[in-house]
Amino acid sequence: MPTTWARRGGECRAARLAPPGNPTAPRERLLTAGGKACAAAAALALLAPASGALAVPLDDPQVGGIGFSGPTTGDPAAVYWNPAALGLMHGPQLMVSSTLSAGTVTVQRAPIDGMPSFPSARASETTHPFSWPPGPGAFLGIGSDVGGDRFALAVAAFVPYAERTTFQDGSNPSLPTRYHRISADLRNLALVPALAVRFVGNFRLGFAPGFLFSTGRVSFDETTCGLGGHPACTEDPTADARYDIASSSGFSSAKFAITLGGGLFYQRRGWEVGVAFSSRPFGGSGLNPAGVAGNDTQVTLPARDGGLPVTCMNGRADGRGCVFADLTYKLPYTVTAGVGWHPRPGAEVGLILRYLSFPSDDLIDIRIVRAPAATDGLPDHIVLHRGYRSALDTRLRFAQWLGERIRVGAGVRLETSALPAAEVSPAAVDGLKVQPTVMVMVRPIKHLSVTAGYGFTYMFDVNGGTAFQPAAASDCELKGGDLDACRLRLAGLARPTADGTYGSHRHDVSLSVTTQF
């Protein structure tokens, strides 16, 4: 029989409706004003974004897994999506979620003078949260209402920003992506407490200050052609120094920052609306608190200069720790809005808009702050261009309750590219993306729900990378570091060309468990 939902004593319960094919049976609706609100709560749970590990590369657009969490859903994941929605919780809840992702990035560089063709490069990565520091797709949250329906408190740990890319055959000195990216593993773990307060009727406000811990590793090649008295050349592997910038394991060298988040939630009859904002990180050391404190960095000299790692008196033959690098980058602010409607009992239709905005000068800034004499002739300030601007993420979702214990849903997600095609590079692969998703939630017992979901993200191929100008680096040096002449170098665009064709796709599978005490 069809099922709708009504709110009774702070809980949702199923209300049976007579089969529509029997005109003589009473179609009793227990969906009162409060019941409609409860139905809307169930409906808007489906407005949660599906997993999109292939969004702007650093951003995880689905915290809490591929499921039903979102800006109008009362579960612990609302700490991220919309802290005001925490007020919908009734009783203590614990939520654990993990997402497994398998993705591929392909790069086919265009030929350049002196090198008629490049082999294609490919990065195939499988990411999971089961590591330390936690990897992409991890979420742990606990929360509860406090003193009835007026206040709710929660705290959650999750990874809102993460990126992991390793191009195959990174040991090959002629890897065509090496000047922009050989490998990267950037992780930003957030620890966020949150408070929701109900003011008038069903209008709620939420507050969520957070603490962000950044660790990671980035590897790339830096050419010395035309620099430091070296002759000009065309992508000569023997003239490349390799930088492998890494923080130590764990959080002993993590960068620290603060974030601020807040949200609004309003509920009326069969409709719910949620709006949330999350700031860029601030308050850490320096202007860009996110990044890598590279106390485990290794620098390898160009082959023509010996091709060996720079070593020192620390006793490590691999040279790690002999050079210290400070790597910083910027993160976006995020605005999320969701609205939902249930056209019939048990059915939900929802729309979510999610907007991400990066600073105008988005780049990776690297400074070698302590280097032995052996690194003389190598740059001590390196800029890698990313160029992210803003992206709009739009999602449409439909879901249906099947009885009292099973909910199913499907949707589609479309996201614009966060950077112009001319600035795409192996360090920042982004384009127009589409993602279909499916999910199911099962309640084997009253206070336990298990949610599984799957999403496939496809990025349309991008022909780009034409903004990079390798000759600009030597021009900057010849003019003695003149600011106007070094403009492209300071923006990270004075690097070997990234002109070529870029493609990417990703599979995501998640499992979430929520229990109510």
N, C-alpha and C positions, 0 to 999 in steps of 0.2 A: 504494500500500500504506500501511496505517497506520504512523505513526511515533511512537516514544517517544524519550526522551533519556537519555543516560548521561554521567556525568562521567569523563573520562579525562585524566590529566595536566593537571588544572586547566582543561579545556575541555569543553563539551558537544558531543556528536556524536549524530547520528541513529542509531537502531537499528531495523531493519526487522522488522515482524511479519508473519507469514503472514496472508493474507486470512481473515477470520472465517468466510467461507462455505465454506472448504475444510477439512473436519474431519481430513483425513489429513495436511495440512501442519503441520509443527511450529510452534507459537506460541512461538518462542524469545523470552525476555525478557532483555534486557541491563540491565534496570532493577534493578540491585543497590542496596544501601543508599546508596552514593554516587550511583548513577544516579537513585534516587528523589529524593534531595535536589536533584539538578540539575533534575529535572522540576518539583519544587516551586518552584525559583528561577524557572523559566520561567512557572510558574503565577502566582506572586505578582507577577510583573511586570505582570500584568493587573489587579492590585488597585489600581493607581495611579488616583487620581481623574481623572475626565474633566474637561476644561476647563469652568469655570463662571464666566465673567467676570461673570455676574450673581449672584454670591454677595453677602455683605455688601459694599456698594459699593466699599469700599477694598480688599478682600481678593481676591487672585487664588488660587483654590483649586487651580489646576493649573499649577505651575511645571514647565517642561519640555515643555509642549504637550499636546495630546490624544493620549495614547499609552499606553505601558506602564510608565512610571516610577512608583514608589511607595515605601512604607516598607519593602518587602522586596526591592527591586530593586537589583542591583549595577551602577549606571551613575552618571555624574557628577551627575545630578539628585538622587541620594541626599544630597548636601550639604544640600538643603532638606528632603526627605521624611524621611530617617532616616540620619544620618551613620554609624550602626553598620553599615548595609547596604553601605557602601563596601567592606567586607572581602570581598564577593563578586566584586569586579573581579579580573581576571587579565590583567596587562599594561596599558600605557597606553591610555587612552580619551579621546577628544575628542567633545564633544556640543554641537551648535548647534541651537537651536529658535526658532521664531517663530510667533506666533498672530495671525491677523487676525480681528477681531470687528466685527460690525455689530449695533447694538442700538437699541431705541426705548423711551423713557419717556413716558408720557402722564399729564397732570394735568387733571382737570376739577373746578375749585373750586366749592364750594357757594355759593349766593347769600348776601349779607349785607345788613343794613339799609342803605338808601341806594344800594345797587348790586344790583339784582334778579338779575343774571346776570353771569358771567364767560365770556369765550371760552376754549376748551380750549387748553392749552399742550402742546407736543410737543418732545422732544429726540431727534434721530436722530443717532447718532454711529458713525463707523467708526474703530477704533483699530488701530494697528500699532506694532511696535517700532522702525521705521526712522526715528529722529529722535535729537536730542541735547538734553538727556539722553535715554537710551533710554526708549521708551514701553512700555505694557503688553504682556506676552506675550514679552518678550525673555529669552533664557537662553543663557549660554556657560559651559561647564564643562570641566575637564580633571582627570584623576586616574589613579592607578595603585597597584597593590600595591607594597610595599616590602619586600624581603628575604623573599619567599615569601608564605605565607598568614597571617602573624602581624600585619602592619601594612598599612594603606592610607592614602594621602594624596590630597587633592583640593582644588581651589579653584574657586569658581563666582561669576559675576556674574549677577544676575537682579533682577526687579522684583516682590517679593512683595505690595506694596501700591500700588495705583494707582487713580485715579478720573478719568474724563473725561466731563463732561456739559455741554452747551450748549443751552439752550432757544432755539428758533427765534424770530426777530424780537426779539432782545435789545435792539435800539435803541428798541423801542416803549415809551414811558414808562408804559403801562398793562399791561405784561406781568404776568399774574396770579401768576407765581411769583417776582417780583422781590425780595420782602422776604426770601426764603430762599435763592434761587439764581438767578442769571442764567447763569453759566457757572463751570466749575471744571476744572482740569487739575492734579491732585495726583500727584506721582511720588515713589517711595521706592526708590532703587537700593541693593541689598545686595551687598557684596563679602564672601564668606564662605570662609575656609579650614576644612578639616575633617580629622579623624583618626579612623580606626577601628582597634580593637585586639581581636584574638581572645584570649580568656582560657582557657577550658576547652572542649574539643570544638568544638561549633558555636555557642557563646555568645560574643557580641561586644558591645562598648561603643563608642559614638561620641561625639565632642565637636566642636562647631562654633561657636566665637565669631565674631561678625560685625560688620561696620561698615555703618551705614545712612546714606545721604545723601538729604536731602529737599529738593525744589524744587517750585515750582508757581505756581498763579494761581487766584484766586477773585474773582468779581464778584457784587455784590448791591446792593440799594437799602436805605437807612436812612431811615425817615420822621422828620421833625421835628415832626409833629403833637403838640401838647401838651407839647413839650419846649422848654427855653430861652426861655420866654415866648411861644412860638408858640401860637396858638389850637388847640383840639382840632379834628380833622377825620376824615373817613372815607376813608382810602387816597387821598389827593389827590396825584397825580403831581407837581404843582408844588411840593410840600413835601418831596420826596424828594431826598436826597443820594446820589450813586452812588460806591461804593467799588470800585476795581479794584486788588486787592492782588496784586503779582507780584514774584517774585525775578528777578534778572537771568539771562540765558541762560547755560548751562553750570553749572559747579559753584563758581564764584567766590563765590556767596552761599548755598550749600547749608548746611542745618542738618545737624549731625553727631550720631550716636548710636551706641551699642554694643548688641548683642544677644547672648544666650547660647542655644545649642541643644545638645541631646544626645539619645541614643537607645539602645535595646536591640534586639538581634536574636538570635533562637534558631531553630535548624533541627533537626528530628528526622524522619527518614524522609520521608514524603510531606507533611509540614506545615512551614510557616514562620510565624513570628510576629514582627512588628515594632511597637515603640512609640517615639514620639518626642515631644519637647517643645521649643517655641521661646518664648523670653521676650518680654515687651514691651520696646521700646527704652528705654534708660536711659543715663545718663552724659554726656548732652549739656548744653548751656547751658539752665538752667531745669528745671522739673519735667517739662515736656512737650517732649522734644527734637525730636519730629517736627513739621513745619510748614513755613511759608514765611517766609523773611527778606525782607520786602517792601521792598527798596531800589529797586524800579522801580514804586512805587505811584502811582496817580492818584486824586485825589478831585475830584468834580465837584459844585459847589454846587447847591442846589435852584433850580428855575427862577424861583421868586419872589425869589431872591437873586442873580439874574443868569444862572444855569445854565451857568457857565463853569468849566473846570478851575482848581484852585488852582495858581498859577504862582509862581516864585521867580527868583532870579538865576542859575540854572544854564543859562539860554539855551534851554531846551526849551519850545516853545510848547504842547505837550500837557500840561505840568505833571508829567510822570513824574519821580520822584526828589525832588520838593519836599516830599513827606510820606513818612515812613518808618513802616511798620507791621510789627509782629511778630505773626504768626499761628501758633498752636500747636494741636495736636490730639493725641489719644491713639490708640494702636494696641493690638491684642489680644495675649494669649498664645494659643498654639495647642497642642493635644494631638492627636496622630494615632496610630491603632492599626489594624493590618491583619493579617488571617489568611487563609490560602489552602489549598485542597485540590484534588487532581486525581483525579477519580473514575475516569478511564480514561486510557490513554496518549494524550498530546497534548491533553487537555482540561483546562481549569482553571476553577475556581469560586472567587470571592473576595469578601470583605466588608471594607469600610473604614468606620471611624467617625472623624470629625474634629470636634473641639470647639473653638470660638473663644469667648474671654471678654474683654469690654471692661471698663474701669474703671466704677464705678457712676456717676460724674459725667462721662459722655462728652459733650463739647461742643467747639466751635471757639471759642477765645478769641483776641480781636484787641485789641491795644493800639497806639494811635498814640503812638509814643514821641518823635517830633519833628514838630511842626506849626507853621506860621507863623500869625500873627494872623488871616489870612484864613479860617482854619477855626474861629474862635471861634463858639460856638453849636452846633457839631456834636459828637457824643460822641467821646471819645477812648478809650473802652473799650466794645467791642461783643462780645456773646456770641451765637453761633448754635448752636441746640440740635441735637444728633444723637440721643442717647439710646440708642445701641446697648447691649445687655446681653450676651447670649450666643446662639450658634446651634449646632445639631447637624446635621452633614452626614453622611448615611448613603448608602452606595453598594454596589450588588450588581453583580457582573460575571461574565460567562462568555466564555471564549475557546477557540480551537481552532487547533492547528497543522495546516497543509495542506502536507504534504511537509516538506522541509528548509529551504525558503526563504521561506515565507509564513505569517504568523500573522494571524488575524482575531479581532475581538472586538466585543462589544456589551454595553451595560449601562444602568442607570438610576440616577439620583441624586436624592435627596430632601433638601431643606434647610429647616429651620424659620426663621422670621423672627427677626431679632436685636433687634427693638424692638416695643413695643406699638403697635397700630394707631392709638391716640390721638395718638402722637408722630411718626407718619409726616409728612413734609413734602417739598417739592421738594429739600431738601438731604440727605434721607435716605429714599430710597424702598426699602422692603424688605418682603417677605412670604413666604409659603410658596411654595417653588419646586420644580419637577420638571424633570429634564433627561435625555432619552435620548441615548445616544452610540454611535457606531460608529468603529472604527479598524482599520487594516491596517498591517502591517510587512512590508517586502520586503528580502531580502538578495541584491542582485545579484551581489556577490562575497563571499568568505569573511569579510573583516574590515570590511565596510561594511553598515549597515542604514539604511533610510529608512522613517520612520513618518509616516503621514498620518491625521488624525482629524477628525471633525465632531461637534459637539454643539449641540443646540437647547434653550435654557433658557426656560421659561415661568413667570412669576410670576402667581399668582392675584390678581385685583383686590382692592385693599384700600380700604375706606372708613374714612378716619382724619383726623388733623390737628386733632382737637377739643381737644387739651391747650393750645393756644396762646391767650393772653389779652391782646389788644392794650391794654386799659385799664390793665394792671398797670404799664406803663412810666411813664405820667403819675402814677399813684398813688405810685410809688417817688419820683419827683421832688418831688411835693407834700409828702411826709413827710421831705424832707431827706436822702434816702439811707439811712433806717433799714434795718438789715439784714433785719429780719423783713418789712418792707413790700417790700423789694427782692428777696426770695427768688426769685420767678419770673424777674425780670430777670437775676439772676446765673446762672440755669439756662438762659437763652436762650429761655424760654417767653413772655416779655413782648413778643411780636411780633404783627403782623397774623395773623389766623387762617389756618390751612392746611387747613381743613375741606374735604374733597372726596374724589374717587375717583382712585386711582392704579393704573396698570398698567405692565407692562414685559415685554419679551421680547428675546432675543439669539441670534444665530447666531455660532458660533465655528468656524474652520477653522485647523488648525495643521499644520506640517511640521517634522519633526525629523530630523537626520542625526547618526548616531553612527559613529565610525570607531575601530578598534582597531589600534594600531601593532604 
